[in-house]
């Protein structure tokens, strides 16, 4: 069994404001960390609660998840030195032509990107664009485009109630099967499986409504 955690800066910031910096490209100086005994115990506790509890409390699961992520983040990131991180590589330091290309990709997430066209949008030749993009972001334009599409996928599957096929179409996939394959390659489960697990954290609307009514 693999427990995969997708770090969403906005969610972390709702609980601890300084963690909005987790979206910074240098937030994690290394790409792996050794899991100590304490963190392993937290993982086991979280998984047991997630899969075996008869009645799952969304609040308890969220607290367990947050504590687990903090344990991992604390051990090998520089999140407590937020100002130092921002000084090391503020977003404005990225070449304006690459920022323009990223903005174009973000605004046209449903396109099947022709990187020659994106390079043209940035005012660069294809070869110069690829070299400069990788220098500025440390990944290729194609990898970055896939990250943007995964982020959009997760946002839509989490927040929208429309069918997965509609999400697939909105993100520019020619068939739901292609979207499912793409999502599974990057996240490890299908869009439908992801949505069902996310909903474990979200109390039904009628339950929320009853809780509110109880206050009056």
N, C-alpha and C positions, 0 to 999 in steps of 0.2 A: 504494500500500500504506500502511495506517495501523497504527502500532504503538500499541496502547492499553494503558496500565499501570493496573491496579487496585491502589491503595495499601491494603494490609492491615496495620494497626498491629501485630497480634499476630505476624505473620511478621517484620516489620522488627525488632521487639523481641527476637526470638530471636537475632538477629545483633548488634544494638546496643540495649541496654536503654533508653537515653534516647529512642529513636524510638517508644516506645509513645505518646508525646505527639502523634504524627501523627494520632491520632483527634480531637484538639482542634479545635474549630470555627474557631479563629484561627491554626492552624498555618501556613496559607498566606494571607498578607495580600493577595495578588493572584491573579487567576484565569488569568493566562497569563505565560509567561516566554520570553524570547528564547533559542533554542538556539544556543550558540556552536559553533565549529569542533571543539573537543575533545569536546563532548557528542555532536555529530553523528557523529563518528568512532566513538564508543562505541556509538551506535545501530546504525550500519552493521555493526560487528563482531558485535554481539549477534544481529542478524537473519541474518547470514551463518551464524553458528554454529547458529542455531535451524533454519534451513531447508536448509542445504547440507552440513552435516557428515555423513560416512558413519556415524560412531558418536558419538552425542551423550552427553557426560558430564553427568549431572545436576548434579554439584558445580560444574563449570566454568560451566554455564549459570546456575546460581544466583548464583555469584560475579559474573559479568558483569552479571546483572540488578541485583544489589544495588549494584554500583559505578555503574551507570547511574542508578539511582534516587537515590543519594546525590549524584551530580553535579547532577541537577535540583533536588533538595531543598536542597542547599547554596546554590544560586545565588539563591533567592528565598524562603526560609522562615526562621523564627526558631527552628529546632529546637535550636540550641546554647544558647539562653536558655530552657531548659525551665521553670525556676522563674518567670521573668518571664511566660511564657505562662499558666502555671497561675494566677498572681495576677491576670492581666488578665480572665479569665473562667472561674473554676472552675465545674464542673458544678452545684455546690450553689447557685450564684447564679441558675440558671434558676428561674423561678416554680414553686413546688411543684405548682400545678394543671397546668402544662404537663408537668412531670416525670411526673405521674400519668397524663396522656394518653399520653405516649410509652411508659411502662411497659405501659399497656393495649394499645397497638398492637403492641408487641414481643411480648407474651404471646399475642396473637391474630392472628398474622401471616397465618393462612389465611383470615381473614374478608375479605369484600368490604366495606371500611369504609364505613359510613354516618357521615359526619363529625358529623351531628347527635347520634348516639349517643355518639361519642367526646367531643364537647363536654359532653354530659350527664354522662359519666363524670368529666370534669374539674370539674364543677359550674359550668359557664359556659353562657351563651347561645351559639348558633352564631356570631353576628356577633362577639361579644366574644372567643370562643375563637379564631377565625381571625385577628383583629387581634393578640391577645396572643401566639399561637403564632408568627406571622411576626416580631413584635418580638423575641421571645426566641431564635429559632433562625435567623432570616434566610431561611427558606423557608416555603412554605405547608404545611399539614398533609398534603395529597395528595402533594406532592413528597417529604416526609419519609417517608410510608408506602411510596412506591415505592422509596426508598433502602433502607429496612428489608427490603423484599421482595427487592431485588437482592442485598443482603448475605446473606440467608438462602439465596437461590438459589445463589450462588457457594460458600457453605459446604457445602451439600448436594451439589452437583455435584463438589466437590473431595474431600470426605471420605467420602461414602456411595457404595456400589457398586450401589444399586438403580437400576432403569430410569428414564430421564428422565420417563416418564409418571407414575411414582410420586412423583417430586419435584414434578411439576406438580400432582398431586392434593393432596399434603401442604401445598402453598403456597396452596391454595384456588382454583386455576384450573379452570374447568369443562371444559376440553379441552386436551390437550397442545399443540395448534396455537396456542391463545391464549397459553400460557406461552412458546412458542418466539417468537412475534411480540413479546411484551413484552420478553423477554430480548434479542432482536436490536435492538430499538429503543434500548435503554439501553447495551448492551455492544458491539454491532456485528457479532456472530456468533451462531449458534444455540447452544442449550445443548449439543447433541451435539458441535459443533465446539469449543466451549470445553473440554468435558471431555477430548476427545482431545488437545488442546494441553497442558492441565494435566498429563496423564499422561506427556508427554514428560519432565517434571521428576521423575517418580517411578519409580525402578527397580522392575522386577517383583519380587514377593515372593520368588520362588525365587532370584533373583539376590542379594537381601538375605540370604536364608538361607544361600546358598553362601558369601557373604563372611564371615558369622559363623562358619560351620563351619571356614573356612580359618584362623581364629585359634586353633583348638584342635588 
